[in-house]
Amino acid sequence: MEIKIDEKTEEVTLIDIETYVFKNPVSEHAPEKNIGIESISFDDELTRIDFVYIADRGYGNGGWVQIERNSFIRPAGSDVKYSLIKAINIPYAPIKHFFKCRGQVLRYTLLFPALPKNTKEIDIIEKLAPGNYFNFFRVQLNNKKPLLVSLSNNFN
């Protein structure tokens, strides 16, 4: 629940916030088998994307991961970019998160500005360049009915 305070009158207003959550969304293209999207949630202020990465079994120690600061999301088919606000539990390049062993799991979150409410598919772009970047294309936000979380000021 968001609370707004009018500084002139000191009036407190409680605002209802609805958050839409899509669990395990489907995408047309995922970057590799070791990464997946656990959920995408958005409200009027933010878009939150939760990922899970499993350290590659091809490397003795599992390898490493990082995220580019210039990562963005966009509605699929659009040129409008929503730039990364914050990365949680994954370092920004050039700093790397080194795994201790193969198969180790890392969960991380990326926060972006709010998407338009009518968005049905998004692209999640770490970097549009050759290389191993975490780019997902045409991630569907309508493949299942989303879980609607509603916080309201009605406590009855």
One Martini backbone bead per residue (centre of mass of N, CA, C, O) as a GRO file, in nm:
protein
  156
    1MET     BB    1   0.097   0.036   0.022
    2GLU     BB    2   0.040   0.365  -0.041
    3ILE     BB    3   0.163   0.679   0.093
    4LYS     BB    4   0.021   1.005   0.106
    5ILE     BB    5   0.144   1.342   0.179
    6ASP     BB    6   0.018   1.648   0.248
    7GLU     BB    7   0.207   1.917   0.344
    8LYS     BB    8  -0.013   2.139   0.390
    9THR     BB    9  -0.245   1.940   0.545
   10GLU     BB   10  -0.152   1.650   0.646
   11GLU     BB   11  -0.275   1.447   0.456
   12VAL     BB   12  -0.376   1.109   0.441
   13THR     BB   13  -0.325   0.868   0.175
   14LEU     BB   14  -0.458   0.572   0.056
   15ILE     BB   15  -0.330   0.345  -0.192
   16ASP     BB   16  -0.412   0.140  -0.433
   17ILE     BB   17  -0.238  -0.165  -0.534
   18GLU     BB   18  -0.156  -0.338  -0.833
   19THR     BB   19  -0.023  -0.669  -0.896
   20TYR     BB   20   0.126  -0.840  -1.158
   21VAL     BB   21   0.177  -1.202  -1.196
   22PHE     BB   22   0.419  -1.400  -1.380
   23LYS     BB   23   0.470  -1.738  -1.408
   24ASN     BB   24   0.673  -1.887  -1.608
   25PRO     BB   25   0.735  -1.755  -1.874
   26VAL     BB   26   0.715  -1.748  -2.217
   27SER     BB   27   0.956  -1.785  -2.488
   28GLU     BB   28   1.092  -1.773  -2.804
   29HIS     BB   29   1.379  -1.671  -2.672
   30ALA     BB   30   1.661  -1.815  -2.520
   31PRO     BB   31   1.996  -1.807  -2.443
   32GLU     BB   32   1.985  -2.064  -2.237
   33LYS     BB   33   1.958  -2.346  -2.023
   34ASN     BB   34   2.061  -2.196  -1.737
   35ILE     BB   35   1.813  -1.996  -1.783
   36GLY     BB   36   1.537  -1.831  -1.604
   37ILE     BB   37   1.202  -1.729  -1.558
   38GLU     BB   38   1.007  -1.700  -1.279
   39SER     BB   39   0.916  -1.380  -1.285
   40ILE     BB   40   0.662  -1.126  -1.355
   41SER     BB   41   0.619  -0.792  -1.227
   42PHE     BB   42   0.354  -0.535  -1.216
   43ASP     BB   43   0.296  -0.187  -1.186
   44ASP     BB   44   0.286   0.162  -1.170
   45GLU     BB   45   0.622   0.165  -1.115
   46LEU     BB   46   0.715  -0.148  -1.174
   47THR     BB   47   0.945  -0.390  -1.310
   48ARG     BB   48   0.979  -0.737  -1.223
   49ILE     BB   49   1.260  -0.970  -1.261
   50ASP     BB   50   1.293  -1.318  -1.205
   51PHE     BB   51   1.579  -1.522  -1.174
   52VAL     BB   52   1.750  -1.830  -1.283
   53TYR     BB   53   2.078  -1.972  -1.224
   54ILE     BB   54   2.282  -2.241  -1.351
   55ALA     BB   55   2.569  -2.367  -1.322
   56ASP     BB   56   2.789  -2.484  -1.531
   57ARG     BB   57   2.901  -2.816  -1.599
   58GLY     BB   58   3.152  -2.738  -1.798
   59TYR     BB   59   3.267  -2.618  -1.538
   60GLY     BB   60   3.447  -2.679  -1.262
   61ASN     BB   61   3.317  -2.406  -1.100
   62GLY     BB   62   3.066  -2.284  -1.303
   63GLY     BB   63   3.172  -1.999  -1.330
   64TRP     BB   64   3.002  -1.695  -1.449
   65VAL     BB   65   2.834  -1.372  -1.373
   66GLN     BB   66   2.655  -1.090  -1.527
   67ILE     BB   67   2.551  -0.739  -1.576
   68GLU     BB   68   2.438  -0.492  -1.768
   69ARG     BB   69   2.362  -0.159  -1.718
   70ASN     BB   70   2.212  -0.134  -2.024
   71SER     BB   71   1.975  -0.274  -1.969
   72PHE     BB   72   1.649  -0.383  -2.116
   73ILE     BB   73   1.314  -0.315  -2.196
   74ARG     BB   74   1.043  -0.416  -2.428
   75PRO     BB   75   0.808  -0.409  -2.628
   76ALA     BB   76   0.727  -0.605  -2.861
   77GLY     BB   77   0.812  -0.426  -3.158
   78SER     BB   78   0.967  -0.201  -3.008
   79ASP     BB   79   1.172   0.105  -2.935
   80VAL     BB   80   1.096   0.117  -2.644
   81LYS     BB   81   1.289   0.189  -2.356
   82TYR     BB   82   1.357   0.021  -2.035
   83SER     BB   83   1.570   0.090  -1.801
   84LEU     BB   84   1.775  -0.008  -1.575
   85ILE     BB   85   1.771   0.041  -1.223
   86LYS     BB   86   1.815  -0.260  -1.083
   87ALA     BB   87   2.035  -0.498  -0.930
   88ILE     BB   88   1.981  -0.821  -0.766
   89ASN     BB   89   2.234  -1.054  -0.701
   90ILE     BB   90   2.401  -0.903  -0.940
   91PRO     BB   91   2.659  -0.794  -1.109
   92TYR     BB   92   2.820  -0.549  -1.266
   93ALA     BB   93   2.982  -0.483  -1.525
   94PRO     BB   94   3.294  -0.636  -1.473
   95ILE     BB   95   3.177  -0.779  -1.250
   96LYS     BB   96   3.183  -1.101  -1.090
   97HIS     BB   97   3.014  -1.408  -1.038
   98PHE     BB   98   3.146  -1.675  -0.865
   99PHE     BB   99   3.142  -1.998  -0.862
  100LYS     BB  100   3.202  -2.298  -0.668
  101CYS     BB  101   3.005  -2.484  -0.849
  102ARG     BB  102   2.841  -2.703  -1.010
  103GLY     BB  103   2.491  -2.625  -1.004
  104GLN     BB  104   2.466  -2.363  -0.893
  105VAL     BB  105   2.237  -2.128  -0.750
  106LEU     BB  106   2.100  -1.819  -0.893
  107ARG     BB  107   1.923  -1.546  -0.770
  108TYR     BB  108   1.767  -1.273  -0.954
  109THR     BB  109   1.704  -0.910  -0.996
  110LEU     BB  110   1.515  -0.688  -1.211
  111LEU     BB  111   1.466  -0.332  -1.246
  112PHE     BB  112   1.196  -0.143  -1.392
  113PRO     BB  113   0.996   0.031  -1.538
  114ALA     BB  114   0.688   0.069  -1.618
  115LEU     BB  115   0.454  -0.077  -1.802
  116PRO     BB  116   0.219  -0.102  -2.004
  117LYS     BB  117  -0.082  -0.260  -1.941
  118ASN     BB  118  -0.108  -0.378  -2.259
  119THR     BB  119   0.120  -0.572  -2.234
  120LYS     BB  120   0.209  -0.901  -2.386
  121GLU     BB  121   0.515  -0.849  -2.481
  122ILE     BB  122   0.872  -0.903  -2.423
  123ASP     BB  123   1.197  -0.772  -2.412
  124ILE     BB  124   1.515  -0.893  -2.285
  125ILE     BB  125   1.807  -0.680  -2.265
  126GLU     BB  126   2.144  -0.673  -2.225
  127LYS     BB  127   2.275  -0.719  -2.532
  128LEU     BB  128   2.318  -0.611  -2.874
  129ALA     BB  129   2.538  -0.872  -2.931
  130PRO     BB  130   2.783  -1.057  -2.963
  131GLY     BB  131   2.733  -1.328  -2.744
  132ASN     BB  132   2.675  -1.395  -2.388
  133TYR     BB  133   2.356  -1.296  -2.345
  134PHE     BB  134   2.059  -1.197  -2.166
  135ASN     BB  135   1.830  -1.277  -2.412
  136PHE     BB  136   1.482  -1.211  -2.454
  137PHE     BB  137   1.210  -1.311  -2.671
  138ARG     BB  138   0.884  -1.291  -2.651
  139VAL     BB  139   0.757  -1.250  -2.371
  140GLN     BB  140   0.481  -1.376  -2.220
  141LEU     BB  141   0.185  -1.209  -2.055
  142ASN     BB  142  -0.065  -1.427  -2.173
  143ASN     BB  143  -0.041  -1.749  -2.117
  144LYS     BB  144  -0.166  -1.669  -1.841
  145LYS     BB  145  -0.318  -1.611  -1.568
  146PRO     BB  146  -0.264  -1.381  -1.352
  147LEU     BB  147  -0.158  -1.284  -1.053
  148LEU     BB  148  -0.346  -1.093  -0.823
  149VAL     BB  149  -0.227  -0.824  -0.631
  150SER     BB  150  -0.405  -0.664  -0.361
  151LEU     BB  151  -0.381  -0.349  -0.207
  152SER     BB  152  -0.579  -0.231   0.062
  153ASN     BB  153  -0.780  -0.020   0.286
  154ASN     BB  154  -0.948  -0.287   0.341
  155PHE     BB  155  -0.986  -0.450   0.674
  156ASN     BB  156  -1.260  -0.654   0.664
   0.00000   0.00000   0.00000
